[in-house]
Amino acid sequence: MGIFKKIFRITDHESKKVPPTFYSEGNSLVIYFRCKKCGEKFAAYLRKGYDLITNYDDSQACYFVNKEFIGSKCFEKINLLAEFDEKYKIIKLNLTGAEILTRQEYEKDE
């Protein structure tokens, strides 16, 4: 099995069955997160045809998104930078100022 991991570059995220970071809902990808400073919860809906930008660089990422969020409870900036392959699978994710939530964590106590 070790050789197949090297050949196909299966990441730890895929092999450990970690809950998804982005959820597909129709023509959108949704990510849930919480501000580290004030605890405000966010649900960011990113439309595939509008918010995701085609990457024309010589990178393995076909799409990327670079968004900034500011909540209503505090003025702390939350930055989201993500790269996706042609099937909208996450390749790289950088979320600063917040922690990622699952859909269940987001809906809890709402």
MMTF fields as JSON, N, C-alpha, C and O atoms, coordinates in Angstrom:
{
  "mmtfVersion": "1.0.0",
  "mmtfProducer": "UNKNOWN",
  "numBonds": 439,
  "numAtoms": 440,
  "numGroups": 110,
  "numChains": 1,
  "numModels": 1,
  "chainsPerModel": [1],
  "groupsPerChain": [110],
  "chainIdList": ["A"],
  "bondAtomList": [4, 2, 8, 6, 12, 10, 16, 14, 20, 18, 24, 22, 28, 26, 32, 30, 36, 34, 40, 38, 44, 42, 48, 46, 52, 50, 56, 54, 60, 58, 64, 62, 68, 66, 72, 70, 76, 74, 80, 78, 84, 82, 88, 86, 92, 90, 96, 94, 100, 98, 104, 102, 108, 106, 112, 110, 116, 114, 120, 118, 124, 122, 128, 126, 132, 130, 136, 134, 140, 138, 144, 142, 148, 146, 152, 150, 156, 154, 160, 158, 164, 162, 168, 166, 172, 170, 176, 174, 180, 178, 184, 182, 188, 186, 192, 190, 196, 194, 200, 198, 204, 202, 208, 206, 212, 210, 216, 214, 220, 218, 224, 222, 228, 226, 232, 230, 236, 234, 240, 238, 244, 242, 248, 246, 252, 250, 256, 254, 260, 258, 264, 262, 268, 266, 272, 270, 276, 274, 280, 278, 284, 282, 288, 286, 292, 290, 296, 294, 300, 298, 304, 302, 308, 306, 312, 310, 316, 314, 320, 318, 324, 322, 328, 326, 332, 330, 336, 334, 340, 338, 344, 342, 348, 346, 352, 350, 356, 354, 360, 358, 364, 362, 368, 366, 372, 370, 376, 374, 380, 378, 384, 382, 388, 386, 392, 390, 396, 394, 400, 398, 404, 402, 408, 406, 412, 410, 416, 414, 420, 418, 424, 422, 428, 426, 432, 430, 436, 434],
  "bondOrderList": [1, 1, 1, 1, 1, 1, 1, 1, 1, 1, 1, 1, 1, 1, 1, 1, 1, 1, 1, 1, 1, 1, 1, 1, 1, 1, 1, 1, 1, 1, 1, 1, 1, 1, 1, 1, 1, 1, 1, 1, 1, 1, 1, 1, 1, 1, 1, 1, 1, 1, 1, 1, 1, 1, 1, 1, 1, 1, 1, 1, 1, 1, 1, 1, 1, 1, 1, 1, 1, 1, 1, 1, 1, 1, 1, 1, 1, 1, 1, 1, 1, 1, 1, 1, 1, 1, 1, 1, 1, 1, 1, 1, 1, 1, 1, 1, 1, 1, 1, 1, 1, 1, 1, 1, 1, 1, 1, 1, 1],
  "groupList": [{"groupName": "MET", "atomNameList": ["N", "CA", "C", "O"], "elementList": ["N", "C", "C", "O"], "formalChargeList": [0, 0, 0, 0], "bondAtomList": [1, 0, 2, 1, 3, 2], "bondOrderList": [1, 1, 2], "singleLetterCode": "M", "chemCompType": "L-PEPTIDE LINKING"}, {"groupName": "GLY", "atomNameList": ["N", "CA", "C", "O"], "elementList": ["N", "C", "C", "O"], "formalChargeList": [0, 0, 0, 0], "bondAtomList": [1, 0, 2, 1, 3, 2], "bondOrderList": [1, 1, 2], "singleLetterCode": "G", "chemCompType": "PEPTIDE LINKING"}, {"groupName": "ILE", "atomNameList": ["N", "CA", "C", "O"], "elementList": ["N", "C", "C", "O"], "formalChargeList": [0, 0, 0, 0], "bondAtomList": [1, 0, 2, 1, 3, 2], "bondOrderList": [1, 1, 2], "singleLetterCode": "I", "chemCompType": "L-PEPTIDE LINKING"}, {"groupName": "PHE", "atomNameList": ["N", "CA", "C", "O"], "elementList": ["N", "C", "C", "O"], "formalChargeList": [0, 0, 0, 0], "bondAtomList": [1, 0, 2, 1, 3, 2], "bondOrderList": [1, 1, 2], "singleLetterCode": "F", "chemCompType": "L-PEPTIDE LINKING"}, {"groupName": "LYS", "atomNameList": ["N", "CA", "C", "O"], "elementList": ["N", "C", "C", "O"], "formalChargeList": [0, 0, 0, 0], "bondAtomList": [1, 0, 2, 1, 3, 2], "bondOrderList": [1, 1, 2], "singleLetterCode": "K", "chemCompType": "L-PEPTIDE LINKING"}, {"groupName": "ARG", "atomNameList": ["N", "CA", "C", "O"], "elementList": ["N", "C", "C", "O"], "formalChargeList": [0, 0, 0, 0], "bondAtomList": [1, 0, 2, 1, 3, 2], "bondOrderList": [1, 1, 2], "singleLetterCode": "R", "chemCompType": "L-PEPTIDE LINKING"}, {"groupName": "THR", "atomNameList": ["N", "CA", "C", "O"], "elementList": ["N", "C", "C", "O"], "formalChargeList": [0, 0, 0, 0], "bondAtomList": [1, 0, 2, 1, 3, 2], "bondOrderList": [1, 1, 2], "singleLetterCode": "T", "chemCompType": "L-PEPTIDE LINKING"}, {"groupName": "ASP", "atomNameList": ["N", "CA", "C", "O"], "elementList": ["N", "C", "C", "O"], "formalChargeList": [0, 0, 0, 0], "bondAtomList": [1, 0, 2, 1, 3, 2], "bondOrderList": [1, 1, 2], "singleLetterCode": "D", "chemCompType": "L-PEPTIDE LINKING"}, {"groupName": "HIS", "atomNameList": ["N", "CA", "C", "O"], "elementList": ["N", "C", "C", "O"], "formalChargeList": [0, 0, 0, 0], "bondAtomList": [1, 0, 2, 1, 3, 2], "bondOrderList": [1, 1, 2], "singleLetterCode": "H", "chemCompType": "L-PEPTIDE LINKING"}, {"groupName": "GLU", "atomNameList": ["N", "CA", "C", "O"], "elementList": ["N", "C", "C", "O"], "formalChargeList": [0, 0, 0, 0], "bondAtomList": [1, 0, 2, 1, 3, 2], "bondOrderList": [1, 1, 2], "singleLetterCode": "E", "chemCompType": "L-PEPTIDE LINKING"}, {"groupName": "SER", "atomNameList": ["N", "CA", "C", "O"], "elementList": ["N", "C", "C", "O"], "formalChargeList": [0, 0, 0, 0], "bondAtomList": [1, 0, 2, 1, 3, 2], "bondOrderList": [1, 1, 2], "singleLetterCode": "S", "chemCompType": "L-PEPTIDE LINKING"}, {"groupName": "VAL", "atomNameList": ["N", "CA", "C", "O"], "elementList": ["N", "C", "C", "O"], "formalChargeList": [0, 0, 0, 0], "bondAtomList": [1, 0, 2, 1, 3, 2], "bondOrderList": [1, 1, 2], "singleLetterCode": "V", "chemCompType": "L-PEPTIDE LINKING"}, {"groupName": "PRO", "atomNameList": ["N", "CA", "C", "O"], "elementList": ["N", "C", "C", "O"], "formalChargeList": [0, 0, 0, 0], "bondAtomList": [1, 0, 2, 1, 3, 2], "bondOrderList": [1, 1, 2], "singleLetterCode": "P", "chemCompType": "L-PEPTIDE LINKING"}, {"groupName": "TYR", "atomNameList": ["N", "CA", "C", "O"], "elementList": ["N", "C", "C", "O"], "formalChargeList": [0, 0, 0, 0], "bondAtomList": [1, 0, 2, 1, 3, 2], "bondOrderList": [1, 1, 2], "singleLetterCode": "Y", "chemCompType": "L-PEPTIDE LINKING"}, {"groupName": "ASN", "atomNameList": ["N", "CA", "C", "O"], "elementList": ["N", "C", "C", "O"], "formalChargeList": [0, 0, 0, 0], "bondAtomList": [1, 0, 2, 1, 3, 2], "bondOrderList": [1, 1, 2], "singleLetterCode": "N", "chemCompType": "L-PEPTIDE LINKING"}, {"groupName": "LEU", "atomNameList": ["N", "CA", "C", "O"], "elementList": ["N", "C", "C", "O"], "formalChargeList": [0, 0, 0, 0], "bondAtomList": [1, 0, 2, 1, 3, 2], "bondOrderList": [1, 1, 2], "singleLetterCode": "L", "chemCompType": "L-PEPTIDE LINKING"}, {"groupName": "CYS", "atomNameList": ["N", "CA", "C", "O"], "elementList": ["N", "C", "C", "O"], "formalChargeList": [0, 0, 0, 0], "bondAtomList": [1, 0, 2, 1, 3, 2], "bondOrderList": [1, 1, 2], "singleLetterCode": "C", "chemCompType": "L-PEPTIDE LINKING"}, {"groupName": "ALA", "atomNameList": ["N", "CA", "C", "O"], "elementList": ["N", "C", "C", "O"], "formalChargeList": [0, 0, 0, 0], "bondAtomList": [1, 0, 2, 1, 3, 2], "bondOrderList": [1, 1, 2], "singleLetterCode": "A", "chemCompType": "L-PEPTIDE LINKING"}, {"groupName": "GLN", "atomNameList": ["N", "CA", "C", "O"], "elementList": ["N", "C", "C", "O"], "formalChargeList": [0, 0, 0, 0], "bondAtomList": [1, 0, 2, 1, 3, 2], "bondOrderList": [1, 1, 2], "singleLetterCode": "Q", "chemCompType": "L-PEPTIDE LINKING"}],
  "groupTypeList": [0, 1, 2, 3, 4, 4, 2, 3, 5, 2, 6, 7, 8, 9, 10, 4, 4, 11, 12, 12, 6, 3, 13, 10, 9, 1, 14, 10, 15, 11, 2, 13, 3, 5, 16, 4, 4, 16, 1, 9, 4, 3, 17, 17, 13, 15, 5, 4, 1, 13, 7, 15, 2, 6, 14, 13, 7, 7, 10, 18, 17, 16, 13, 3, 11, 14, 4, 9, 3, 2, 1, 10, 4, 16, 3, 9, 4, 2, 14, 15, 15, 17, 9, 3, 7, 9, 4, 13, 4, 2, 2, 4, 15, 14, 15, 6, 1, 17, 9, 2, 15, 6, 5, 18, 9, 13, 9, 4, 7, 9],
  "groupIdList": [1, 2, 3, 4, 5, 6, 7, 8, 9, 10, 11, 12, 13, 14, 15, 16, 17, 18, 19, 20, 21, 22, 23, 24, 25, 26, 27, 28, 29, 30, 31, 32, 33, 34, 35, 36, 37, 38, 39, 40, 41, 42, 43, 44, 45, 46, 47, 48, 49, 50, 51, 52, 53, 54, 55, 56, 57, 58, 59, 60, 61, 62, 63, 64, 65, 66, 67, 68, 69, 70, 71, 72, 73, 74, 75, 76, 77, 78, 79, 80, 81, 82, 83, 84, 85, 86, 87, 88, 89, 90, 91, 92, 93, 94, 95, 96, 97, 98, 99, 100, 101, 102, 103, 104, 105, 106, 107, 108, 109, 110],
  "secStructList": [7, 2, 2, 2, 2, 2, 2, 2, 6, 7, 7, 2, 2, 2, 2, 6, 6, 7, 7, 7, 1, 3, 3, 3, 3, 6, 6, 3, 3, 3, 3, 3, 3, 3, 3, 6, 6, 6, 7, 7, 3, 3, 3, 3, 3, 3, 3, 6, 6, 6, 6, 1, 3, 3, 7, 7, 1, 1, 1, 1, 7, 1, 3, 3, 3, 3, 3, 3, 3, 3, 7, 1, 1, 7, 7, 7, 3, 3, 3, 3, 3, 3, 3, 3, 7, 6, 6, 7, 7, 3, 3, 3, 3, 3, 3, 3, 1, 3, 3, 3, 3, 7, 2, 2, 2, 2, 2, 6, 6, 7],
  "xCoordList": [0.826, 0.0, 0.866, 0.459, 2.044, 2.911, 3.301, 3.391, 3.534, 3.92, 2.775, 3.016, 1.529, 0.389, 0.21, -0.185, 0.501, 0.426, 1.434, 1.143, 2.615, 3.632, 3.271, 3.476, 2.742, 2.398, 1.234, 1.297, 0.181, -1.019, -1.067, -2.003, -0.073, 0.048, -1.221, -1.78, -1.655, -2.822, -2.41, -1.425, -3.163, -2.825, -3.393, -4.25, -2.918, -3.441, -4.914, -5.683, -5.305, -6.696, -7.621, -8.692, -7.224, -8.048, -8.01, -9.035, -6.84, -6.706, -7.317, -7.693, -7.43, -7.982, -9.489, -10.093, -10.099, -11.536, -11.949, -12.912, -11.217, -11.516, -12.785, -12.975, -13.659, -14.856, -14.477, -13.431, -15.311, -14.963, -14.871, -15.571, -13.997, -13.855, -14.879, -15.541, -15.008, -15.981, -17.1, -16.85, -18.323, -19.493, -20.063, -20.171, -20.425, -20.999, -22.512, -23.181, -23.04, -24.484, -24.876, -24.697, -25.411, -25.79, -24.572, -23.626, -24.591, -23.488, -22.54, -21.815, -22.543, -21.714, -20.908, -21.269, -19.812, -19.051, -19.23, -19.127, -19.498, -19.771, -18.707, -18.363, -18.189, -17.254, -17.796, -18.263, -17.723, -18.188, -16.975, -16.059, -16.971, -15.862, -16.305, -17.373, -15.445, -15.716, -14.542, -13.386, -14.845, -13.814, -13.088, -13.723, -11.764, -10.971, -11.069, -10.871, -11.37, -11.403, -12.739, -12.759, -13.855, -15.157, -16.069, -17.066, -15.75, -16.557, -17.73, -18.515, -17.873, -18.968, -18.805, -17.7, -19.932, -19.919, -20.23, -21.023, -19.586, -19.771, -20.102, -19.614, -20.924, -21.183, -20.909, -21.699, -19.81, -19.425, -19.827, -19.346, -20.716, -21.162, -20.363, -20.475, -19.56, -18.696, -19.241, -19.206, -19.743, -20.32, -19.203, -18.241, -19.346, -18.302, -18.064, -16.92, -19.091, -18.946, -18.629, -18.414, -18.592, -18.386, -17.254, -16.332, -17.323, -16.341, -15.023, -13.968, -15.084, -13.855, -13.242, -13.918, -11.977, -11.269, -10.439, -9.763, -10.496, -9.689, -8.219, -7.836, -7.401, -5.973, -5.254, -5.24, -4.658, -3.96, -2.452, -1.727, -1.981, -0.565, -0.227, -1.115, 1.05, 1.508, 1.45, 2.46, 0.3, 0.095, -0.875, -1.575, -0.934, -1.87, -3.291, -4.248, -3.431, -4.744, -5.418, -4.833, -6.649, -7.414, -8.176, -8.418, -8.557, -9.327, -8.747, -8.102, -8.99, -8.615, -9.608, -10.345, -9.612, -10.449, -9.615, -8.853, -9.767, -9.088, -10.115, -10.425, -10.648, -11.724, -11.339, -10.544, -11.918, -11.724, -13.095, -14.016, -13.231, -14.501, -14.312, -13.278, -15.315, -15.357, -16.757, -17.745, -16.85, -18.14, -18.801, -18.302, -19.926, -20.674, -20.341, -20.697, -19.66, -19.334, -17.988, -17.805, -17.052, -15.736, -15.211, -15.79, -14.126, -13.585, -12.335, -11.545, -12.169, -11.032, -11.213, -12.28, -10.181, -10.248, -9.967, -9.057, -10.774, -10.588, -10.271, -11.052, -9.127, -8.703, -8.811, -8.363, -9.417, -9.562, -8.863, -9.207, -7.879, -7.181, -7.213, -6.693, -7.832, -7.958, -7.712, -8.006, -7.163, -6.93, -7.634, -7.676, -8.19, -8.973, -8.49, -7.926, -8.721, -8.431, -9.639, -10.59, -9.603, -10.673, -12.009, -13.048, -12.004, -13.245, -13.655, -14.49, -13.06, -13.346, -12.96, -13.562, -11.971, -11.41, -10.333, -9.551, -10.304, -9.366, -7.931, -7.639, -7.043, -5.62, -4.868, -3.99, -5.222, -4.521, -5.548, -6.444, -5.407, -6.311, -5.53, -4.737, -5.752, -5.158, -6.262, -6.761, -6.644, -7.686, -7.062, -6.704, -6.929, -6.298, -7.353, -8.232, -7.256, -8.18, -9.433, -10.327, -9.519, -10.717, -10.354, -9.27, -11.298, -11.144, -12.28, -13.414, -11.98, -12.951, -13.933, -13.551, -15.2, -16.25, -16.85, -16.817, -17.391, -18.194, -19.592, -19.927, -20.393, -21.771, -22.54, -23.325, -22.309, -22.996, -22.585, -23.431, -21.305, -20.841, -21.432, -21.774, -21.552, -22.119, -23.603, -24.054, -24.35, -25.784, -26.115, -27.231, -25.165, -25.375, -25.54, -24.775, -26.519, -26.786, -27.141, -26.903, -27.698, -28.114, -29.518, -30.056],
  "yCoordList": [-1.194, 0.0, 1.251, 2.266, 1.213, 2.377, 2.929, 4.144, 2.053, 2.501, 3.248, 4.203, 2.82, 3.499, 4.904, 5.821, 5.072, 6.408, 7.338, 8.508, 6.814, 7.643, 7.957, 9.078, 6.982, 7.186, 8.161, 9.097, 7.947, 8.759, 9.936, 10.734, 10.046, 11.148, 11.355, 12.451, 10.292, 10.37, 11.124, 10.771, 12.151, 12.965, 12.343, 11.461, 12.802, 12.34, 12.688, 11.939, 13.829, 14.258, 13.219, 12.94, 12.653, 11.665, 10.316, 9.642, 9.918, 8.586, 8.494, 7.399, 9.593, 9.571, 9.826, 9.796, 10.073, 10.331, 11.5, 11.403, 12.584, 13.809, 14.417, 14.36, 14.997, 15.636, 16.699, 17.336, 16.892, 17.848, 19.272, 19.658, 20.042, 21.456, 22.264, 23.141, 21.968, 22.622, 21.636, 20.469, 22.114, 21.308, 21.807, 23.015, 20.898, 21.265, 21.387, 20.451, 22.547, 22.787, 23.43, 24.633, 22.623, 23.137, 23.634, 22.88, 24.887, 25.488, 26.259, 27.144, 25.928, 26.635, 25.661, 24.495, 26.171, 25.483, 26.286, 27.513, 25.598, 26.274, 25.871, 24.695, 26.862, 26.606, 27.306, 28.444, 26.606, 27.147, 27.413, 26.594, 28.556, 28.873, 29.83, 30.437, 29.954, 30.796, 31.734, 31.315, 33.005, 34.001, 33.608, 33.271, 33.652, 33.292, 34.343, 34.031, 35.578, 36.661, 36.736, 36.783, 36.749, 36.962, 35.738, 35.71, 34.729, 33.522, 33.573, 32.626, 34.655, 34.742, 33.659, 33.399, 33.027, 31.959, 32.527, 33.457, 31.946, 32.361, 31.139, 30.039, 31.342, 30.36, 31.087, 31.937, 30.766, 31.439, 30.572, 29.45, 31.104, 30.426, 30.985, 32.168, 30.146, 30.549, 29.939, 28.721, 30.786, 30.307, 29.895, 30.635, 28.713, 28.155, 29.01, 29.137, 29.594, 30.389, 31.843, 32.585, 32.284, 33.703, 33.956, 34.72, 33.327, 33.578, 32.838, 33.322, 31.657, 30.908, 31.415, 31.502, 31.742, 32.335, 31.257, 30.466, 31.234, 30.285, 30.647, 31.808, 29.644, 29.838, 29.498, 28.343, 30.506, 30.297, 30.086, 29.93, 30.081, 29.833, 28.367, 27.539, 28.059, 26.673, 25.933, 25.416, 25.891, 25.255, 24.096, 24.039, 23.169, 22.067, 22.514, 21.775, 23.707, 24.232, 24.854, 25.695, 24.434, 25.001, 26.245, 27.135, 26.312, 27.438, 27.876, 27.096, 29.146, 29.627, 30.681, 31.25, 30.929, 31.976, 32.699, 32.077, 34.016, 34.849, 35.84, 36.825, 35.582, 36.397, 36.896, 36.277, 38.024, 38.61, 38.812, 39.301, 38.44, 38.544, 39.397, 39.323, 40.203, 40.981, 40.792, 41.028, 40.37, 40.088, 41.324, 42.442, 41.096, 42.189, 42.371, 43.391, 41.393, 41.474, 42.131, 42.754, 42.003, 42.634, 42.977, 42.569, 43.719, 44.147, 43.379, 43.845, 42.203, 41.337, 40.803, 40.29, 40.92, 40.408, 38.914, 38.423, 38.207, 36.778, 36.601, 37.007, 35.997, 35.802, 34.335, 33.445, 34.106, 32.768, 32.718, 33.462, 31.835, 31.592, 30.085, 29.315, 29.668, 28.244, 27.985, 28.823, 26.802, 26.365, 25.027, 24.187, 24.846, 23.658, 23.043, 23.731, 21.734, 21.081, 21.221, 21.932, 20.541, 20.688, 20.124, 20.451, 19.281, 18.714, 19.412, 18.906, 20.57, 21.389, 20.689, 20.933, 19.834, 19.22, 20.154, 20.717, 20.307, 21.241, 20.74, 19.575, 21.635, 21.334, 22.046, 21.467, 23.303, 24.112, 25.013, 25.549, 25.172, 26.019, 26.801, 26.231, 28.105, 28.968, 29.861, 30.729, 29.66, 30.445, 31.092, 30.399, 32.419, 33.113, 33.91, 34.529, 33.886, 34.622, 33.851, 34.391, 32.593, 31.792, 30.324, 29.901, 29.553, 28.104, 27.475, 27.952, 26.417, 25.74, 24.946, 24.309, 24.998, 24.238, 23.235, 23.444, 22.157, 21.265, 21.867, 22.79, 21.352, 21.834, 21.628, 22.486, 20.486, 20.193, 21.17, 21.612, 21.505, 22.471, 23.852, 24.573, 24.216, 25.509, 25.582, 26.595, 24.522, 24.519, 24.335, 24.632, 23.854, 23.658, 25.017, 25.943, 25.139, 26.379, 27.561, 28.709, 27.305, 28.397, 28.801, 29.702],
  "zCoordList": [0.0, 0.0, 0.0, -0.564, 0.612, 0.689, -0.67, -0.843, -1.631, -2.964, -3.649, -4.387, -3.411, -4.02, -3.454, -4.173, -2.168, -1.582, -2.231, -2.481, -2.501, -3.138, -4.588, -5.054, -5.288, -6.694, -6.831, -7.628, -6.065, -6.208, -5.239, -5.278, -4.379, -3.418, -2.607, -2.558, -1.983, -1.118, 0.147, 0.795, 0.487, 1.654, 2.916, 2.852, 4.058, 5.338, 5.476, 6.079, 4.916, 4.994, 4.364, 4.902, 3.243, 2.564, 3.276, 3.381, 3.765, 4.344, 5.74, 6.157, 6.475, 7.832, 7.862, 8.935, 6.719, 6.633, 7.534, 8.295, 7.436, 8.169, 7.58, 6.365, 8.402, 7.851, 6.817, 6.94, 5.813, 4.756, 5.276, 6.213, 4.652, 4.989, 4.212, 4.768, 2.925, 2.06, 1.755, 1.453, 1.835, 1.518, 0.195, -0.014, -0.694, -1.971, -1.82, -1.381, -2.189, -2.159, -3.477, -3.671, -4.379, -5.692, -6.445, -6.671, -6.83, -7.577, -6.652, -7.106, -5.37, -4.403, -3.554, -3.393, -3.021, -1.991, -0.709, -0.721, 0.391, 1.657, 2.661, 2.783, 3.382, 4.476, 5.718, 5.656, 6.843, 8.115, 8.996, 9.063, 9.669, 10.569, 11.66, 11.584, 12.698, 13.858, 14.086, 14.041, 14.331, 14.626, 15.913, 16.912, 15.882, 17.063, 18.16, 19.335, 17.793, 18.779, 19.515, 20.745, 18.784, 19.418, 19.401, 20.121, 18.596, 18.55, 17.59, 17.539, 16.822, 15.852, 14.791, 14.314, 14.428, 13.43, 12.052, 11.909, 11.039, 9.651, 8.798, 9.057, 7.793, 6.741, 5.43, 5.019, 4.777, 3.532, 2.349, 2.197, 1.511, 0.29, -0.874, -1.196, -1.504, -2.613, -3.897, -4.077, -4.789, -6.049, -7.005, -7.213, -7.577, -8.445, -9.681, -10.118, -10.249, -11.469, -11.231, -12.189, -9.963, -9.687, -8.687, -8.973, -7.539, -6.478, -6.682, -6.275, -7.317, -7.58, -8.878, -9.903, -8.825, -9.955, -10.642, -9.983, -11.97, -12.737, -12.592, -12.741, -12.299, -12.116, -13.418, -13.843, -14.045, -15.31, -15.127, -16.109, -13.885, -13.615, -13.846, -14.048, -13.813, -13.983, -12.647, -12.168, -12.074, -10.788, -10.97, -11.981, -10.016, -10.116, -9.76, -9.994, -9.202, -8.843, -10.063, -10.745, -10.327, -11.441, -11.017, -11.831, -9.733, -9.215, -7.879, -7.178, -7.538, -6.217, -5.767, -6.572, -4.476, -3.896, -2.848, -2.108, -2.795, -1.813, -1.293, -1.962, -0.095, 0.47, 1.85, 2.557, 2.214, 3.53, 4.158, 3.503, 5.42, 6.133, 7.381, 8.045, 7.69, 8.929, 9.495, 8.799, 10.746, 11.351, 11.937, 11.808, 12.577, 13.193, 14.669, 15.258, 15.277, 16.704, 16.973, 18.019, 16.054, 16.201, 14.813, 13.806, 14.766, 13.482, 13.075, 12.255, 13.654, 13.314, 11.888, 11.549, 11.06, 9.689, 9.673, 10.341, 8.892, 8.675, 7.198, 6.337, 6.906, 5.52, 5.131, 5.855, 3.97, 3.418, 2.073, 1.155, 1.962, 0.705, 0.477, 1.285, -0.638, -0.92, -2.394, -3.246, -2.682, -4.059, -4.261, -3.362, -5.469, -5.792, -7.102, -7.952, -7.254, -8.533, -9.452, -9.127, -10.606, -11.604, -11.135, -11.71, -10.1, -9.554, -8.253, -7.502, -8.002, -6.812, -5.512, -4.467, -5.582, -4.371, -3.844, -4.609, -2.541, -1.914, -2.051, -1.781, -2.474, -2.581, -1.463, -0.824, -1.235, -0.238, 0.441, -0.21, 1.752, 2.508, 3.544, 4.294, 3.588, 4.597, 5.133, 4.416, 6.376, 7.031, 8.257, 9.209, 8.241, 9.363, 10.124, 9.524, 11.438, 12.291, 12.641, 13.294, 12.218, 12.483, 12.567, 12.162, 13.107, 13.144, 12.354, 12.4, 11.637, 10.78, 11.639, 12.62, 11.247, 11.912, 10.929, 9.717, 11.46, 10.634, 10.54, 11.283, 9.639, 9.502, 10.814, 11.218, 11.475, 12.724, 13.832, 14.61, 13.908, 14.907, 14.646, 15.583, 13.373, 13.017, 13.409, 13.945, 13.146, 13.405, 14.886, 15.312, 15.663, 17.097, 17.775, 17.503, 18.641, 19.4, 18.501, 18.875, 17.341, 16.443, 16.75, 16.107]
}
